[in-house]
Every structure is written in C-alpha cells, then in structure tokens.
Amino acid sequence: MKRLVSILLAGFVVCAGPVASAQSYHDIADGFVETDGFNGVVLVGQGATVEAVEAFGTARAAWGVPMTTNTRFELGSMSKWFAAIVVLKLVDQGKLDLDAPISRYLPDYRADTGARLTLRHLMSHSSGLPNDVLKARQADPSSRGVELSQVEAVRRYASGTLTFEPGTAWDYSHSNWLVVKAVVERVSGKGYATLVDQFLVKPLKLKDTGIFHGDSSQVKSMAAGYAALAPEPKPKPNPMPDFMAMAGGFYASAPDLLKLMDKVLDGHVLSPRRGEH
C-alpha cells in the first residue's frame, strides 16, 4: 500500500505519495521551512497507521503559539468532499435521491429550475447555477461576515438563471452547495454541523474535526491565517457564514484527516452502493 503524505498549511491541504521513508518526508519539509518559511504539519501514514507526524513553525504567529501535531486547520474547498459524504449517508438511508429534482425537497425553490436541477448536478458542479455568492463577496467584502438563514441565502445567492442546461457542462460554483445544504437540512430536520457530528465525528472518534462559522481563529487550537508575517504578523480573517458551511466550513487536524480519508475509502462510512452514486 502506498504511503500518504498530508501537508497542512494555513488551511490548505496537499496530498501526495509514495515516499521512501519518514526521513525523506522530514528532509522535504525542512526544505520548505528553510526556503519558504513553511508553518504547518506533515503526516506520513499507511492505511490507518500514522508512521510519522511532525509540526513546524507557529500556529498563531501574532501570539507566538507553536504548531502542534493536533493543530486544527480550515480545509477550504475540501469541505465539499466531506459534505458529499454527508449527502451520500442520507442517500444510503433512503432519505435522498441524487437524481430527483430538487423541487421534491425544496418546493418553494424557483420552479422553472427546481424541476431541472438534481443533487447530482449541484454536487458535480454541472448545474449551470451561477456563482452569485462569490460575486457578492468579491463586490462587497463586508458581506462575508453577514449571517443569513439558509432559505434567505439560497434566495439571494443560489437562485440565479442557469447559464447552461444542467448536466451539459461544468462550472465551479459555491452557490451549488447553498442549495445542497438547504436540501439536507430540510430532509433530515437537523443542522449540517449536527449531521457531521452524527455521521463522522462520533462514530470515527475524531478529536479535532468539526464545522465552524464566523472567524475560524475563535475555534480552540485552530491555526490562524496571515496576509504577511513580516515585518510583523498581519492577520487575514476570512469569516465563513454558516450558510456556506458545506462549501468551506470544515476543519480537521492532520491525524483526523488521515483517519477520515482511510475510513471513507475503505468502506467504513458508506455502504457498498456508493459505487453506484
């Protein structure tokens, strides 16, 4: 089995493999520290076994808080992968159908597109739904921290006129996941964070994984992001409203991330039917 190397830096995750030994990963990481000022965690694992894990630099430079192997990181758009797992758990339970029109689950959604869009379209970014939420955040950065109900967020940012017929093209759009979250919470009767806890955190006994909203630096043991470290640390907050939790609100430590990936890929989380999805 190939080794998996997970490198976490300021909320970004890069995975690669194989590598020859723990010493080789240490040397590679040391090179990044020396040439790029790397601050993060590097983990080498095989299956569910952690072969080596090492922390480098600081997690919160403004306060001199050192990085540890259990430091928590924003996972950025990897959040969408874990969101898809939650959706597929509900498919396994017979509560959702990936190919049913979303109007089945959201009868108040825009009728002309609700009858044509499916969860499969939304989750594969083949819906044609424009990325209006990103456009709004870019046009008015102050809107990034504004909380809205899921229903209102979908109305404002995920109900635009389709740019192409669903299933005929691909376009990366965060707005897709606003609709998916609305469907999941309507059908389950539970908040998304509760479902993550129920489906992933508790059964896999994860210690440093969950959903955040607002400023992630307020989460205990979370690494903070900076626009610059010199001549002095310059914080770069990127508040995440709860309505965007599926698009980018997941966090984890390196050991938890390895466990999550291993358990999902070896069949402990989803039924064998996932191959049909």
Secondary structure, 3 states (H helix, E strand, C coil): CCCEEEEEECCEEEEECCCCCHHHHHHHHHHHHHHHCCCEEEEEEECCEEEEEEEECEEEHHHCEECCCCCEEECHHHHHHHHHHHHHHHHHCCCCCCCCEHHHCCCCCCHHHHCCCEHHHHHCCCCCCCCHHHHHHHHCHHHHHCCCCHHHHHHHHCCCCCCCCCCCCCCCCCHHHHHHHHHHHHHHCCCHHHHHHHHHHCCCCCCCCEECCECHHHCCCECCCEEECCCCCEECCCCECHHHHHHHCEEECHHHHHHHHHHHHCCCCCCHHHHHC
